[in-house]
Amino acid sequence: MLKPVIAGPAGAAAGSAERATSFRWALAGLSLSMLLSSLGTSIANVALPTLAQAFSASFREVQWVILAYLLAVTTLIVGVGRLGDIADRRRLLLAGIFLFTAASVLCGVAPTLRLLIVARAVQGLGAAIMMSLAIAFIGETVPKERTGSAMGLLGTMSAIGTALGPSLGGILISGLGWRSIYFVNLPLGLLAFLLAWRCLPADRQAPAADRGRFDHAGTLLLALSLASYALAMTMGHVRFGAVNVALLVAAVVGVGMFVLAETRAASPLIPLAMFRDSVLSAGFAMSALVTTVVMATLVVGPFYLSGALALDAARVGLVMSSGPIVAALTGVPAGRLVDRFGAHRMSVAGLVAMAVGASVLTLLPTSFGVPGYVAPLIVITAGYALFQAANNTAVMANVRPDRRGVVSGMLGLSRNLGLITGASVMGSVFALGSSSADIMAARPEAIAAGMRTTFGVATALIVVGLAIATASRAISRRVALPTR
């Protein structure tokens, strides 16, 4: 039955209130999707020792529980984003939430380590869909003047998932066993599915005949290249051997073949002309650089706090949680600042804050103790939250509806590549700066020196990001950019 139309100001006000309520519930569903995908990574890390004992496996074997998820997300996020542009985006997101939830249950009941690893890969596929399409849906569910706030909220939920994972996982494992860290996703996944099903708008894209074909060859080449790169950077505990070099070479060759395939494809996965857009190319590059620096805080922090400041494991965990907590608290306010002052200004402000925080860490002696580490970390993390909200808003601002999925996927890919690179490269810089073959046996002075060297490199990376932001602004002022 059709509802009667209420004329006049009262009817308009009622319609406006109904639309506002609808987009808020839709945004809640998208936010929950981001929470689940980030929780899927962080909550599993703490379970590795328990899994090794439960399955009588080595650390090298159980680390594939993490790698399977990471590889699935990294290799598939662009492809599933593009698929969302071609197929029904709403249905694909629902399928992603369902896959993630069902795979979580399969992880929880897995009788063998091999089946657990396979289930984690399927869970990673669901997470890739949720990550790429959650951002893509912002343009269809949120008023344009509130895009920054919405992007900030998604960043907040991602940070909450990262911060909540280790502590929640530890509590669940100690009380209910390791299987409970996967079963906890069941009620959250069902809620996310219900919100997405009830509140997300139907597909408003062009007819299927006008959307182009899916680029199978390009997708396969990109996935293989990214898998080779991710494995090269994560295998061997940041020590490059012959296998790592071979994988890195394979990744370079694969990227070359991918570029060649894209120039010949009638409907390419990633149109190379897209990179002529200075806002897009700069946004992807800065995102990778910034997340590389953020990963440095996660890699170096525990060693510095325990080795140089002599904190026990409990206090190290407490101090390390301050970063994600700050990101969670500042995400929404950062988004509001973006809406008020503009994406470019706030992106630069976030980069400047990160550069200041990183540079302070290169100067402070260990005598400043925990406050001397936490204060700059808070500045870095708050700057990152501001940058992320601003950069995501700038990149997605004028993207055509039929390209939102792939562009959102590339944003997610740039972040993942930054995290993978940061874990490997910044870990190597830390070891080099400490002049110690065994970090665990290094003296406090050596660890402090390694920390200062690492954040000296991090400061340089942020300065490069500022240079890219400045150059991109200058180019965009000279060229009127069309809708991407």
VOPAGU-2260 file (C-alpha; in pm, 1 decimal, decimal comma):
REM VOPAGU-2260
SITE   aa  ch    i         X         Y         Z
SITE  MET   A    0       0,0       0,0       0,0
SITE  LEU   A    1     129,9     343,3     -93,5
SITE  LYS   A    2     170,9     596,7     183,2
SITE  PRO   A    3     -20,4     923,1     135,9
SITE  VAL   A    4     190,7    1221,0      41,8
SITE  ILE   A    5     184,3    1490,7     307,1
SITE  ALA   A    6     198,2    1832,7     147,2
SITE  GLY   A    7     347,3    2143,8     300,5
SITE  PRO   A    8     633,1    2210,8     541,1
SITE  ALA   A    9     526,9    1934,1     779,5
SITE  GLY   A   10     544,1    1675,2     500,2
SITE  ALA   A   11     881,3    1801,8     383,1
SITE  ALA   A   12    1014,8    1791,9     739,9
SITE  ALA   A   13     884,0    1438,2     788,0
SITE  GLY   A   14    1045,6    1324,4     462,2
SITE  SER   A   15    1374,5    1486,3     556,4
SITE  ALA   A   16    1372,3    1320,7     898,9
SITE  GLU   A   17    1293,8     982,6     742,6
SITE  ARG   A   18    1582,7    1016,4     494,9
SITE  ALA   A   19    1819,1    1120,5     775,8
SITE  THR   A   20    1719,7     817,5     984,0
SITE  SER   A   21    1759,4     588,6     682,2
SITE  PHE   A   22    2110,4     704,1     595,7
SITE  ARG   A   23    2216,8     681,7     960,3
SITE  TRP   A   24    2113,5     316,7     979,3
SITE  ALA   A   25    2279,7     250,6     644,2
SITE  LEU   A   26    2596,3     416,2     771,2
SITE  ALA   A   27    2575,6     201,1    1085,0
SITE  GLY   A   28    2575,8    -109,6     865,6
SITE  LEU   A   29    2875,7      13,4     664,8
SITE  SER   A   30    3060,2     105,4     984,7
SITE  LEU   A   31    2999,3    -239,7    1129,8
SITE  SER   A   32    3138,9    -392,3     810,4
SITE  MET   A   33    3460,2    -192,9     855,8
SITE  LEU   A   34    3477,2    -293,6    1222,0
SITE  LEU   A   35    3447,7    -662,7    1139,2
SITE  SER   A   36    3710,2    -656,1     864,1
SITE  SER   A   37    3970,1    -485,1    1087,0
SITE  LEU   A   38    3878,6    -704,5    1384,5
SITE  GLY   A   39    3937,8   -1008,4    1164,7
SITE  THR   A   40    4306,8    -924,3    1143,6
SITE  SER   A   41    4389,4    -798,5    1490,9
SITE  ILE   A   42    4195,1   -1053,1    1695,2
SITE  ALA   A   43    4373,6   -1348,9    1533,5
SITE  ASN   A   44    4729,5   -1232,7    1607,2
SITE  VAL   A   45    4699,5   -1295,5    1979,3
SITE  ALA   A   46    4584,4   -1654,7    1917,7
SITE  LEU   A   47    4897,1   -1778,1    1737,4
SITE  PRO   A   48    5070,8   -1930,5    2044,4
SITE  THR   A   49    4747,6   -2104,6    2144,4
SITE  LEU   A   50    4694,0   -2236,7    1791,0
SITE  ALA   A   51    5048,9   -2369,2    1776,9
SITE  GLN   A   52    4980,6   -2566,0    2093,3
SITE  ALA   A   53    4630,4   -2678,6    1994,4
SITE  PHE   A   54    4739,5   -2816,4    1656,2
SITE  SER   A   55    5093,4   -2919,3    1761,0
SITE  ALA   A   56    5227,6   -2693,3    1486,5
SITE  SER   A   57    5528,7   -2464,9    1446,5
SITE  PHE   A   58    5508,6   -2086,6    1438,8
SITE  ARG   A   59    5589,8   -2092,6    1065,7
SITE  GLU   A   60    5282,2   -2309,2    1010,2
SITE  VAL   A   61    5037,7   -2116,1    1228,1
SITE  GLN   A   62    5145,7   -1779,4    1086,4
SITE  TRP   A   63    4952,6   -1878,6     773,4
SITE  VAL   A   64    4637,1   -1816,4     974,3
SITE  ILE   A   65    4732,8   -1448,8     951,3
SITE  LEU   A   66    4892,3   -1458,9     606,6
SITE  ALA   A   67    4592,5   -1629,9     442,6
SITE  TYR   A   68    4364,1   -1346,7     553,1
SITE  LEU   A   69    4614,8   -1075,5     462,3
SITE  LEU   A   70    4685,3   -1223,2     119,0
SITE  ALA   A   71    4316,1   -1262,4      36,8
SITE  VAL   A   72    4239,7    -902,3     126,7
SITE  THR   A   73    4544,5    -759,5     -51,5
SITE  THR   A   74    4512,3    -956,7    -374,3
SITE  LEU   A   75    4134,7    -934,1    -417,6
SITE  ILE   A   76    4031,2    -591,2    -288,9
SITE  VAL   A   77    4067,1    -411,2    -624,3
SITE  GLY   A   78    3903,5    -691,7    -820,3
SITE  VAL   A   79    3598,1    -715,1    -595,7
SITE  GLY   A   80    3572,0    -336,6    -598,8
SITE  ARG   A   81    3554,7    -341,2    -978,2
SITE  LEU   A   82    3304,8    -627,1    -965,1
SITE  GLY   A   83    3087,6    -405,5    -748,9
SITE  ASP   A   84    3093,7    -143,9   -1025,7
SITE  ILE   A   85    2977,7    -396,6   -1284,0
SITE  ALA   A   86    2736,6    -611,2   -1081,8
SITE  ASP   A   87    2477,7    -512,6    -823,1
SITE  ARG   A   88    2686,2    -342,3    -552,6
SITE  ARG   A   89    2431,0    -396,2    -277,5
SITE  ARG   A   90    2400,0    -768,0    -346,5
SITE  LEU   A   91    2777,5    -806,0    -361,4
SITE  LEU   A   92    2819,9    -636,0     -23,8
SITE  LEU   A   93    2553,9    -862,3     125,7
SITE  ALA   A   94    2738,8   -1160,0     -21,6
SITE  GLY   A   95    3063,6   -1033,0     130,8
SITE  ILE   A   96    2910,6    -998,4     477,9
SITE  PHE   A   97    2758,1   -1344,8     445,2
SITE  LEU   A   98    3090,4   -1496,0     333,3
SITE  PHE   A   99    3277,7   -1332,2     620,6
SITE  THR   A  100    3023,3   -1449,3     877,0
SITE  ALA   A  101    2994,8   -1804,3     743,0
SITE  ALA   A  102    3373,7   -1836,1     716,1
SITE  SER   A  103    3404,5   -1713,8    1076,5
SITE  VAL   A  104    3181,7   -2000,3    1188,1
SITE  LEU   A  105    3386,8   -2241,9     977,4
SITE  CYS   A  106    3703,5   -2110,7    1144,6
SITE  GLY   A  107    3547,6   -2173,0    1483,1
SITE  VAL   A  108    3461,9   -2537,0    1408,3
SITE  ALA   A  109    3775,8   -2617,3    1202,4
SITE  PRO   A  110    3912,1   -2957,7    1313,5
SITE  THR   A  111    4251,6   -2910,8    1144,7
SITE  LEU   A  112    4495,3   -2626,4    1092,0
SITE  ARG   A  113    4471,9   -2665,8     714,1
SITE  LEU   A  114    4094,6   -2619,0     716,0
SITE  LEU   A  115    4133,8   -2318,7     947,6
SITE  ILE   A  116    4375,1   -2157,7     700,6
SITE  VAL   A  117    4135,7   -2218,8     408,7
SITE  ALA   A  118    3847,2   -2070,7     609,7
SITE  ARG   A  119    4061,8   -1766,2     692,3
SITE  ALA   A  120    4125,3   -1711,5     321,3
SITE  VAL   A  121    3749,4   -1717,4     254,7
SITE  GLN   A  122    3701,3   -1481,4     547,3
SITE  GLY   A  123    3959,9   -1251,4     385,5
SITE  LEU   A  124    3759,4   -1251,7      61,8
SITE  GLY   A  125    3453,1   -1138,3     254,8
SITE  ALA   A  126    3660,3    -872,2     430,0
SITE  ALA   A  127    3795,3    -744,4      95,9
SITE  ILE   A  128    3440,1    -698,8     -30,0
SITE  MET   A  129    3333,9    -519,0     286,8
SITE  MET   A  130    3638,9    -289,1     289,5
SITE  SER   A  131    3612,3    -183,4     -73,6
SITE  LEU   A  132    3235,0    -144,8     -98,7
SITE  ALA   A  133    3178,8      23,8     239,4
SITE  ILE   A  134    3368,4     331,8     120,7
SITE  ALA   A  135    3213,3     307,7    -227,0
SITE  PHE   A  136    2862,7     319,9     -76,3
SITE  ILE   A  137    2927,6     650,5     101,7
SITE  GLY   A  138    2855,2     843,1    -219,4
SITE  GLU   A  139    2513,7     677,1    -247,7
SITE  THR   A  140    2400,5     692,3     115,1
SITE  VAL   A  141    2542,9    1010,2     268,1
SITE  PRO   A  142    2473,3    1373,5     171,7
SITE  LYS   A  143    2777,9    1526,4       1,7
SITE  GLU   A  144    2821,2    1792,4     269,7
SITE  ARG   A  145    2864,7    1517,1     530,7
SITE  THR   A  146    3105,8    1295,5     337,0
SITE  GLY   A  147    3401,4    1389,4     557,3
SITE  SER   A  148    3216,5    1295,1     874,7
SITE  ALA   A  149    3114,7     961,5     723,3
SITE  MET   A  150    3472,5     885,9     615,3
SITE  GLY   A  151    3591,8     978,1     963,2
SITE  LEU   A  152    3338,7     739,0    1116,7
SITE  LEU   A  153    3456,6     452,4     895,5
SITE  GLY   A  154    3814,5     529,8     999,4
SITE  THR   A  155    3704,4     530,2    1362,4
SITE  MET   A  156    3541,8     189,0    1331,6
SITE  SER   A  157    3852,5      48,8    1164,1
SITE  ALA   A  158    4064,7     185,6    1449,6
SITE  ILE   A  159    3827,2      43,6    1710,4
SITE  GLY   A  160    3855,0    -299,2    1548,4
SITE  THR   A  161    4234,3    -274,7    1554,8
SITE  ALA   A  162    4240,2    -160,2    1918,6
SITE  LEU   A  163    3975,2    -402,4    2038,8
SITE  GLY   A  164    4117,8    -712,5    1872,2
SITE  PRO   A  165    4414,0    -799,8    2101,1
SITE  SER   A  166    4233,4    -730,2    2429,1
SITE  LEU   A  167    3904,7    -893,8    2324,6
SITE  GLY   A  168    4092,0   -1189,5    2177,8
SITE  GLY   A  169    4292,3   -1237,3    2497,3
SITE  ILE   A  170    3979,8   -1230,5    2713,5
SITE  LEU   A  171    3790,4   -1472,7    2489,3
SITE  ILE   A  172    4080,5   -1717,6    2459,0
SITE  SER   A  173    4144,3   -1725,9    2832,9
SITE  GLY   A  174    3776,7   -1770,4    2915,4
SITE  LEU   A  175    3624,0   -1967,6    2627,6
SITE  GLY   A  176    3911,5   -2095,3    2414,6
SITE  TRP   A  177    4051,5   -1991,0    2076,9
SITE  ARG   A  178    3742,0   -2090,5    1880,1
SITE  SER   A  179    3542,5   -1813,8    2047,0
SITE  ILE   A  180    3742,7   -1540,4    1868,5
SITE  TYR   A  181    3573,6   -1650,7    1546,5
SITE  PHE   A  182    3228,7   -1725,4    1687,1
SITE  VAL   A  183    3208,8   -1367,5    1818,2
SITE  ASN   A  184    3173,6   -1253,4    1456,2
SITE  LEU   A  185    2844,8   -1441,1    1415,1
SITE  PRO   A  186    2608,1   -1198,3    1595,3
SITE  LEU   A  187    2796,6    -894,6    1463,1
SITE  GLY   A  188    2791,9   -1031,6    1108,6
SITE  LEU   A  189    2419,1   -1105,4    1126,3
SITE  LEU   A  190    2351,7    -751,5    1250,2
SITE  ALA   A  191    2563,5    -600,9     971,3
SITE  PHE   A  192    2381,9    -816,0     714,1
SITE  LEU   A  193    2039,7    -710,0     847,1
SITE  LEU   A  194    2129,6    -339,2     844,8
SITE  ALA   A  195    2273,8    -358,4     492,5
SITE  TRP   A  196    1974,6    -555,6     363,7
SITE  ARG   A  197    1715,3    -322,5     516,5
SITE  CYS   A  198    1880,9      18,7     478,5
SITE  LEU   A  199    2123,8      31,5     185,3
SITE  PRO   A  200    1980,4     177,9    -136,4
SITE  ALA   A  201    1912,1     -43,1    -434,6
SITE  ASP   A  202    2152,0     -45,6    -726,6
SITE  ARG   A  203    2125,7     289,1    -910,8
SITE  GLN   A  204    2399,1     229,7   -1162,8
SITE  ALA   A  205    2371,2     227,5   -1538,7
SITE  PRO   A  206    2221,9     -77,5   -1711,5
SITE  ALA   A  207    2449,0    -380,8   -1705,0
SITE  ALA   A  208    2512,9    -353,3   -2079,3
SITE  ASP   A  209    2674,4     -10,4   -2027,6
SITE  ARG   A  210    2909,5    -106,7   -1743,9
SITE  GLY   A  211    3170,3    -296,9   -1941,8
SITE  ARG   A  212    3304,7    -645,5   -1887,5
SITE  PHE   A  213    3505,3    -782,0   -1599,9
SITE  ASP   A  214    3877,2    -791,0   -1679,0
SITE  HIS   A  215    3965,3   -1150,0   -1586,5
SITE  ALA   A  216    4321,4   -1142,3   -1724,1
SITE  GLY   A  217    4405,8    -811,7   -1555,6
SITE  THR   A  218    4252,9    -922,9   -1226,2
SITE  LEU   A  219    4453,5   -1248,4   -1227,9
SITE  LEU   A  220    4781,8   -1073,4   -1314,2
SITE  LEU   A  221    4730,3    -808,8   -1045,4
SITE  ALA   A  222    4636,2   -1070,2    -785,4
SITE  LEU   A  223    4944,7   -1281,3    -859,9
SITE  SER   A  224    5171,0    -974,2    -852,8
SITE  LEU   A  225    5030,5    -854,0    -521,6
SITE  ALA   A  226    5051,4   -1202,4    -371,2
SITE  SER   A  227    5417,5   -1226,9    -473,9
SITE  TYR   A  228    5492,1    -886,7    -322,4
SITE  ALA   A  229    5306,1    -959,9       1,1
SITE  LEU   A  230    5483,1   -1293,2      44,1
SITE  ALA   A  231    5820,9   -1136,4     -34,1
SITE  MET   A  232    5765,5    -879,5     238,8
SITE  THR   A  233    5618,7   -1107,9     506,3
SITE  MET   A  234    5810,7   -1435,8     479,1
SITE  GLY   A  235    6139,8   -1483,4     659,0
SITE  HIS   A  236    6081,1   -1236,3     946,3
SITE  VAL   A  237    6206,8    -928,6     750,9
SITE  ARG   A  238    6530,1   -1104,4     648,6
SITE  PHE   A  239    6550,0   -1121,9     272,9
SITE  GLY   A  240    6671,1   -1452,2     131,0
SITE  ALA   A  241    6677,0   -1601,8    -216,6
SITE  VAL   A  242    6306,0   -1689,2    -200,9
SITE  ASN   A  243    6213,9   -1332,2    -102,9
SITE  VAL   A  244    6419,7   -1188,9    -389,0
SITE  ALA   A  245    6261,2   -1430,4    -637,1
SITE  LEU   A  246    5913,0   -1334,9    -519,1
SITE  LEU   A  247    5996,4    -965,5    -545,3
SITE  VAL   A  248    6124,8   -1013,2    -900,8
SITE  ALA   A  249    5808,0   -1205,6    -984,4
SITE  ALA   A  250    5601,4    -916,3    -848,1
SITE  VAL   A  251    5787,1    -663,2   -1065,7
SITE  VAL   A  252    5749,6    -880,4   -1377,0
SITE  GLY   A  253    5383,2    -936,0   -1294,5
SITE  VAL   A  254    5317,2    -561,9   -1264,9
SITE  GLY   A  255    5482,4    -508,0   -1604,7
SITE  MET   A  256    5260,2    -775,4   -1760,0
SITE  PHE   A  257    4955,8    -624,5   -1587,5
SITE  VAL   A  258    5026,8    -278,1   -1730,1
SITE  LEU   A  259    5069,4    -428,8   -2077,3
SITE  ALA   A  260    4743,7    -621,7   -2043,5
SITE  GLU   A  261    4555,8    -311,3   -1928,5
SITE  THR   A  262    4668,2    -111,8   -2233,6
SITE  ARG   A  263    4513,5    -379,0   -2456,2
SITE  ALA   A  264    4196,8    -454,3   -2259,3
SITE  ALA   A  265    3867,0    -326,1   -2393,2
SITE  SER   A  266    3735,3    -282,6   -2038,2
SITE  PRO   A  267    4043,6    -268,3   -1812,5
SITE  LEU   A  268    4033,3    -342,1   -1441,2
SITE  ILE   A  269    4223,4     -18,1   -1375,2
SITE  PRO   A  270    4219,9     235,6   -1661,5
SITE  LEU   A  271    4576,8     366,1   -1666,2
SITE  ALA   A  272    4448,2     708,8   -1770,2
SITE  MET   A  273    4303,9     730,7   -1418,7
SITE  PHE   A  274    4651,9     805,6   -1286,5
SITE  ARG   A  275    4661,6    1129,0   -1486,1
SITE  ASP   A  276    4421,3    1261,8   -1223,9
SITE  SER   A  277    4662,0    1422,8    -977,7
SITE  VAL   A  278    4416,6    1393,8    -686,6
SITE  LEU   A  279    4375,1    1019,6    -732,9
SITE  SER   A  280    4740,3     935,0    -794,4
SITE  ALA   A  281    4856,6    1160,1    -510,1
SITE  GLY   A  282    4592,2    1017,6    -277,1
SITE  PHE   A  283    4701,9     660,3    -340,1
SITE  ALA   A  284    5072,0     744,4    -301,7
SITE  MET   A  285    5023,5     943,7      18,9
SITE  SER   A  286    4803,9     671,8     167,9
SITE  ALA   A  287    5077,1     412,0     113,2
SITE  LEU   A  288    5345,0     639,3     262,9
SITE  VAL   A  289    5138,7     732,6     566,0
SITE  THR   A  290    5037,5     376,8     651,7
SITE  THR   A  291    5402,4     273,3     620,3
SITE  VAL   A  292    5477,7     522,6     898,3
SITE  VAL   A  293    5182,8     405,2    1107,6
SITE  MET   A  294    5308,6      48,4    1079,2
SITE  ALA   A  295    5647,0     165,5    1209,8
SITE  THR   A  296    5482,3     257,5    1540,4
SITE  LEU   A  297    5338,6     -94,9    1567,8
SITE  VAL   A  298    5665,2    -267,2    1472,2
SITE  VAL   A  299    5913,1     -56,8    1671,5
SITE  GLY   A  300    5695,4      37,3    1967,8
SITE  PRO   A  301    5690,0    -298,7    2151,2
SITE  PHE   A  302    6068,8    -342,2    2123,5
SITE  TYR   A  303    6136,4      12,4    2243,8
SITE  LEU   A  304    5893,8      -7,7    2534,1
SITE  SER   A  305    6015,8    -345,3    2655,1
SITE  GLY   A  306    6385,8    -324,1    2563,5
SITE  ALA   A  307    6467,1      43,0    2623,8
SITE  LEU   A  308    6207,1     137,0    2886,7
SITE  ALA   A  309    6192,3    -206,4    3057,7
SITE  LEU   A  310    5811,5    -236,7    3063,2
SITE  ASP   A  311    5647,7    -574,0    3118,6
SITE  ALA   A  312    5411,2    -727,5    2862,6
SITE  ALA   A  313    5095,9    -594,0    3026,7
SITE  ARG   A  314    5219,5    -235,4    3033,5
SITE  VAL   A  315    5352,8    -262,6    2677,5
SITE  GLY   A  316    5006,3    -367,5    2562,4
SITE  LEU   A  317    4845,7     -82,4    2753,9
SITE  VAL   A  318    5079,1     179,9    2604,1
SITE  MET   A  319    5046,5      36,2    2253,4
SITE  SER   A  320    4665,8      52,8    2273,0
SITE  SER   A  321    4684,1     431,1    2316,7
SITE  GLY   A  322    4743,6     480,8    1942,8
SITE  PRO   A  323    4432,3     299,8    1812,8
SITE  ILE   A  324    4224,8     448,6    2095,8
SITE  VAL   A  325    4328,3     801,2    1993,5
SITE  ALA   A  326    4243,3     718,8    1629,7
SITE  ALA   A  327    3901,5     594,2    1740,6
SITE  LEU   A  328    3832,1     909,3    1942,6
SITE  THR   A  329    3951,5    1155,4    1678,9
SITE  GLY   A  330    3805,4     994,4    1364,5
SITE  VAL   A  331    3460,9    1156,9    1371,7
SITE  PRO   A  332    3582,1    1504,3    1483,7
SITE  ALA   A  333    3845,5    1482,8    1208,6
SITE  GLY   A  334    3573,1    1414,7     954,6
SITE  ARG   A  335    3378,3    1718,0    1071,2
SITE  LEU   A  336    3688,4    1933,7    1029,5
SITE  VAL   A  337    3718,2    1804,8     673,2
SITE  ASP   A  338    3357,0    1900,2     602,5
SITE  ARG   A  339    3415,3    2247,6     743,4
SITE  PHE   A  340    3761,7    2342,9     616,8
SITE  GLY   A  341    3807,2    2126,7     308,5
SITE  ALA   A  342    3988,5    1803,6     228,4
SITE  HIS   A  343    4317,2    1952,2     103,0
SITE  ARG   A  344    4377,6    2177,1     404,3
SITE  MET   A  345    4302,5    1901,2     651,2
SITE  SER   A  346    4512,6    1650,4     458,8
SITE  VAL   A  347    4811,8    1884,0     484,7
SITE  ALA   A  348    4734,1    1952,9     852,3
SITE  GLY   A  349    4729,3    1580,3     923,9
SITE  LEU   A  350    5060,9    1527,7     746,5
SITE  VAL   A  351    5220,2    1817,1     934,4
SITE  ALA   A  352    5103,3    1671,7    1267,1
SITE  MET   A  353    5247,8    1332,3    1175,2
SITE  ALA   A  354    5579,2    1489,5    1072,5
SITE  VAL   A  355    5599,4    1680,3    1401,2
SITE  GLY   A  356    5525,5    1369,7    1607,3
SITE  ALA   A  357    5774,2    1153,0    1416,0
SITE  SER   A  358    6048,6    1415,0    1433,0
SITE  VAL   A  359    6002,8    1451,7    1810,4
SITE  LEU   A  360    6060,2    1077,0    1849,5
SITE  THR   A  361    6399,1    1117,1    1680,7
SITE  LEU   A  362    6509,1    1365,8    1949,0
SITE  LEU   A  363    6366,0    1251,6    2283,1
SITE  PRO   A  364    6604,1    1057,8    2510,6
SITE  THR   A  365    6486,8     753,1    2706,0
SITE  SER   A  366    6497,0     960,0    3025,5
SITE  PHE   A  367    6157,4    1102,6    2927,6
SITE  GLY   A  368    6016,0     752,0    2979,7
SITE  VAL   A  369    5667,8     644,6    2873,9
SITE  PRO   A  370    5523,7    1000,7    2851,0
SITE  GLY   A  371    5804,2    1090,8    2610,1
SITE  TYR   A  372    5689,2     812,5    2379,0
SITE  VAL   A  373    5311,6     837,6    2423,9
SITE  ALA   A  374    5283,0    1214,4    2362,6
SITE  PRO   A  375    5439,2    1207,3    2012,3
SITE  LEU   A  376    5248,7     885,2    1936,8
SITE  ILE   A  377    4920,9    1062,6    2013,5
SITE  VAL   A  378    5017,8    1345,6    1776,3
SITE  ILE   A  379    5107,4    1096,9    1501,6
SITE  THR   A  380    4786,0     901,2    1544,8
SITE  ALA   A  381    4559,3    1206,9    1557,3
SITE  GLY   A  382    4732,5    1339,8    1245,8
SITE  TYR   A  383    4677,5    1006,7    1073,8
SITE  ALA   A  384    4305,8    1009,7    1158,2
SITE  LEU   A  385    4274,2    1360,3    1013,5
SITE  PHE   A  386    4473,9    1270,6     702,0
SITE  GLN   A  387    4277,3     952,1     639,6
SITE  ALA   A  388    3938,5    1125,0     658,7
SITE  ALA   A  389    4058,9    1408,7     434,7
SITE  ASN   A  390    4237,1    1189,6     180,6
SITE  ASN   A  391    3947,8     943,8     145,0
SITE  THR   A  392    3707,1    1234,0      98,7
SITE  ALA   A  393    3927,7    1399,0    -165,3
SITE  VAL   A  394    3983,2    1077,6    -360,8
SITE  MET   A  395    3615,6     973,7    -363,8
SITE  ALA   A  396    3471,4    1323,9    -412,9
SITE  ASN   A  397    3418,0    1327,5    -791,1
SITE  VAL   A  398    3441,8     958,9    -879,1
SITE  ARG   A  399    3178,7     838,2   -1124,0
SITE  PRO   A  400    2927,1     592,6    -973,7
SITE  ASP   A  401    3050,4     315,6   -1205,1
SITE  ARG   A  402    3407,8     361,3   -1075,1
SITE  ARG   A  403    3349,3     398,7    -702,1
SITE  GLY   A  404    3413,6      33,7    -627,9
SITE  VAL   A  405    3749,9       6,9    -802,0
SITE  VAL   A  406    3872,7     343,7    -668,7
SITE  SER   A  407    3767,5     248,0    -316,1
SITE  GLY   A  408    3942,2     -85,2    -363,6
SITE  MET   A  409    4260,0      92,5    -469,5
SITE  LEU   A  410    4243,9     307,0    -158,1
SITE  GLY   A  411    4223,0      -8,1      49,7
SITE  LEU   A  412    4505,5    -162,4    -150,7
SITE  SER   A  413    4730,8     139,1     -95,5
SITE  ARG   A  414    4675,5     111,8     280,2
SITE  ASN   A  415    4745,2    -261,5     279,9
SITE  LEU   A  416    5062,3    -219,7      74,5
SITE  GLY   A  417    5176,9      49,3     316,5
SITE  LEU   A  418    5118,0    -179,6     613,9
SITE  ILE   A  419    5296,8    -472,2     448,9
SITE  THR   A  420    5589,5    -255,3     340,2
SITE  GLY   A  421    5609,4     -85,6     677,4
SITE  ALA   A  422    5627,4    -416,1     862,7
SITE  SER   A  423    5921,1    -530,0     649,0
SITE  VAL   A  424    6113,6    -216,7     554,0
SITE  MET   A  425    6073,8     -24,1     877,9
SITE  GLY   A  426    6156,3    -337,0    1074,6
SITE  SER   A  427    6478,4    -366,4     873,4
SITE  VAL   A  428    6557,6       2,7     930,0
SITE  PHE   A  429    6507,4     -50,3    1303,6
SITE  ALA   A  430    6744,4    -348,3    1306,8
SITE  LEU   A  431    7001,3    -154,5    1101,6
SITE  GLY   A  432    6977,0     150,5    1325,7
SITE  SER   A  433    7028,5     -55,4    1638,5
SITE  SER   A  434    7342,5    -219,2    1488,4
SITE  SER   A  435    7233,9    -548,0    1638,3
SITE  ALA   A  436    7183,8    -885,7    1471,9
SITE  ASP   A  437    6949,0    -994,2    1752,8
SITE  ILE   A  438    6706,6    -723,9    1865,3
SITE  MET   A  439    6592,4    -931,3    2162,9
SITE  ALA   A  440    6946,8    -930,5    2301,2
SITE  ALA   A  441    7028,3    -568,0    2213,6
SITE  ARG   A  442    7118,9    -317,9    2484,4
SITE  PRO   A  443    6869,4     -39,8    2570,9
SITE  GLU   A  444    7094,4     225,3    2412,8
SITE  ALA   A  445    7105,5      30,5    2086,1
SITE  ILE   A  446    6726,4     -11,8    2078,9
SITE  ALA   A  447    6677,3     361,3    2144,8
SITE  ALA   A  448    6917,5     439,6    1858,9
SITE  GLY   A  449    6721,8     208,0    1630,1
SITE  MET   A  450    6398,7     380,0    1726,0
SITE  ARG   A  451    6541,3     723,6    1648,1
SITE  THR   A  452    6671,4     604,3    1310,6
SITE  THR   A  453    6336,3     449,7    1221,8
SITE  PHE   A  454    6141,5     764,2    1296,0
SITE  GLY   A  455    6399,9     975,1    1115,2
SITE  VAL   A  456    6312,4     772,5     803,9
SITE  ALA   A  457    5942,6     803,0     891,9
SITE  THR   A  458    5974,5    1182,3     909,0
SITE  ALA   A  459    6137,1    1183,6     564,8
SITE  LEU   A  460    5848,2     976,5     424,7
SITE  ILE   A  461    5593,2    1222,3     561,9
SITE  VAL   A  462    5788,0    1513,2     410,3
SITE  VAL   A  463    5767,2    1331,8      75,8
SITE  GLY   A  464    5392,1    1303,2     132,9
SITE  LEU   A  465    5370,9    1679,1     194,9
SITE  ALA   A  466    5560,8    1742,9    -127,5
SITE  ILE   A  467    5316,6    1520,5    -316,3
SITE  ALA   A  468    5019,8    1703,5    -160,9
SITE  THR   A  469    5163,5    2041,5    -260,2
SITE  ALA   A  470    5239,9    1929,9    -616,1
SITE  SER   A  471    4896,2    1772,6    -655,4
SITE  ARG   A  472    4728,3    2095,1    -540,9
SITE  ALA   A  473    4928,9    2300,4    -787,4
SITE  ILE   A  474    4842,3    2067,0   -1076,9
SITE  SER   A  475    4472,3    2049,5    -989,0
SITE  ARG   A  476    4451,5    2429,3    -985,8
SITE  ARG   A  477    4589,1    2445,4   -1339,6
SITE  VAL   A  478    4371,3    2169,3   -1478,9
SITE  ALA   A  479    3994,8    2150,6   -1442,9
SITE  LEU   A  480    3934,2    1787,7   -1349,8
SITE  PRO   A  481    3633,6    1606,4   -1499,2
SITE  THR   A  482    3432,7    1350,9   -1310,4
SITE  ARG   A  483    3657,0    1048,4   -1278,2
